[in-house]
Amino acid sequence: MVFSSLVFLCIFFPIVFAAHSFIPSLKVKNILLIVASLLFYSFGEPLFVILMVANAFANYLCALAMGRFNRKAVVTIAVIINIGVLCIFKYTGFIVGTINAWSGASIPVPQIALPVGISFFTFQAMSYVIDVYRGNVEVQRNFAKVLLYISFFPQLIAGPIVKYRDIAEEIDHRVISIREIAPGLRRFIIGLGKKVIIANAMAVCADNIFSQNLTQINILGAWIGAIAYLMQIYFDFSGYSDMAIGMGRMFGFHFKENFDFPYVSLNIKDFWRRWHISLSSWFKEYVYIPLGGNRKGKGRTVLNKIIVFFLTGLWHGANWTFVVWGMFHGLFSFLEEYVPALRRMPRFLSHIYLIAVVTVGFVIFRADTIGYGFGMIGKMFSGFELSAASMSLVLQQLTPQFIVMLIIAIATCGPLANVIKRIRSGADSASFSRKAYALQIVFYVAAFALLAWCVIRLSSGAYNPFIYFRF
């Protein structure tokens, strides 16, 4: 089940939210959310829900065992279990295929289904055990609370990656009020609109372009496809994060922001402070700093960053395209640190540079193979063969809907960033002036109009891809 489906919007979520609102006992509310989360995951993954529960139980036991056995040995076992499960289900085929390609062997490649969201809930489970080992959180002796933390459906399949210490208090003590529910609902609707209205429109174009043979693509088509995907992945991913944050707030949980308008960045370092914040902070806290961070000299710092960018790419999927994408970002992070000219560019040029690097990187990320990705990049800079077939492909993408949605996407992901932040902070304000109060009412009315638009779009059977199957 996905958030942008009529089953979720019209049946599952309204029932769960209504039941949660009317139940007076917090303990029973938590039980309801556990049952709902397991049903949510089992809707599309009836067998893998057992894997998720077993993963949560294993980490629960490991955390408990730290009080009786050698803490370092236990946390090592827990990390091995988590990484092992992730490798078995996500990377076995990739590893075998790589061995075959590099050695010429013919080892049968196992066809193992990928559990949706396994990368997200595995990282959450690991962070809990590691934080218990470090003494950052108290061990939780109630398995139900650990299971709720790991399986909570708003952030289960597409993040953000939540740390246990961020919501531990709210599992036991949270207040649900209209002042929390209303902005949470509006945040959810905005995220839904970003996904259904903007990202899906961009996906039609991006998928059309990236499914073509490279001989059919010219420089215009390549750039249109690249920009369409640049917008699709941001509005899809940030839209899901908005929906998760909004739903979490409606249930009394406050998740940290996962995207902070990354396309306004001026360099790669700033981009990663704004893009998928929960993942980049996870790798910084649990990989980069433990490796030594920047405390052991420049050579070690470079090596640590290479490891982090390699793992960041690999986390996204079992394909060398993701690894190359991660290392591509790592390369420019390295260049920005050691090439002064990149740090001294005027602000306008820095922004153009950042968008160009990110766009080219996402072409590699989107491509099915490295060869196709670099072939598409070649077309972006040298595809001047303006044949009738290639121009026909370009014109087919430039529909009125695509052009309008692209303009809206560009405006809202950058130039209007500060306006959107002020509106968001206004919704969170404890008090409103009369003018601000009236403006908030307008925004809420617009949000419900957006919800109706999304439902109509979904009812019409419009294109609605789910890109997180690869993660």
FENFEN-V397355 format. One record per helix or strand. SS is the DSSP state (alpha for helix, beta for strand). FROM is the first residue (numbers start at 1). LEN is the number of residues. If there is no record, write none. Layout:
[[SS,FROM,LEN] [SS,FROM,LEN]]
//
This chain:
[[alpha,6,17] [alpha,26,17] [alpha,48,18] [alpha,71,33] [alpha,118,17] [alpha,143,9] [alpha,153,3] [alpha,164,9] [alpha,178,33] [alpha,214,3] [alpha,219,32] [alpha,262,3] [alpha,268,7] [alpha,277,12] [alpha,298,19] [alpha,320,19] [alpha,340,4] [alpha,347,20] [alpha,370,13] [alpha,388,10] [alpha,400,16] [alpha,417,12] [alpha,434,26] [alpha,467,4]]
//
